[in-house]
Amino acid sequence: MQNAPLILLAAGGTGGHLFPAEALGVELMKRGMRVRLATDARALRYSGLFTRELIDVVPSETVRGRNPLALAHTAVKLAAGTAVALDLMRRLKPKAVAGFGGYPTLPPLLAARLFRIPSVIHDSNAVLGRANRLLSGGVSAIATSLPGVLDRDAALAGKTTTTGTPMRPAIVAAAATPFVAPEPAGPLRVLVVGGSQGARVMSDVVPGAIERLEPALWRRLKLVQQVRDEDMARVRAVYDRLKLDAELAPFFSDLPARLAASHLVISRSGAGTVAELGAVGRPSILVPLPGSIDQDQFANAGVLAEAGGAIRIAQGDFTPDRLAAEISTLAAEPARLTTMAAAARTVGKLDAAERLADLVMKVAGI
């Protein structure tokens, strides 16, 4: 392997960026390639394909506002990161660089351009992210998870390929579990998650919604909910009072398996979550994160909602009464849950890692 071509992957240090990078890395290694990951220090928390000896930490900073001091700080950090990335390109001599979004991808992709190394960016969202937008004009190819992302941009559409989002092996395994609708009086398995950091709104709204359900539905519910440490006591108190079968934790390491076991998922609509719901094929109620400049989560949720696989609720409308009504309706219509699961599956692409690997190797001339 020492003499095998090297593909350098670049990704922000969150699961939404790292998991697709890892999935591509696995596929490239199957094809005899070597891979390394350029990212920020946050990625060192994640276990998986990228052990510490395969990670190159590159300084970076996210643009957080228009304050001149903050912008100057960001510029200095990105300049330092670019200097580190230039040294990486000189030493590693990768055949291509593939970026997965987030500001930590800027230095490696800019350095690749200066060294005339072929490059690809992948974006999982229904709207191109800001870092990828900055890079898009100078890369060799663009891969998107969803169709139509750049259809209106003639300058970029010609070098854009829809590949889907590469899925980590645990999601591919979960996708092999068929959806089985709940029996009319049988258990109803509901999974509530809020993204990599959790979401306070789920702790604020879901317990109140469960409280408003008919007591007969309480006895059917098998609830798994991601709850931040600071919200745990108040959420648990509600479910204990209702004598609910509920498992609560700040993080679930086996989330793909829990996703496959669910009849209904209530979640934010980050790109990774939407892609995984499509790959596994599970009905969902999606609450986009408000306030985003790009409104990417609203657009992501819209893809599943328009396909018929999800119900999209803006956070302002996400109240205990509304959520209780939606859960009650779906619990009474198991056939609708089956239809939603099948519709969600039409959005997923389980061969996305292979498609993206094909594109990267073509750009690299391998």
Disulfide bonds with the S-S distance in Angstrom:
none
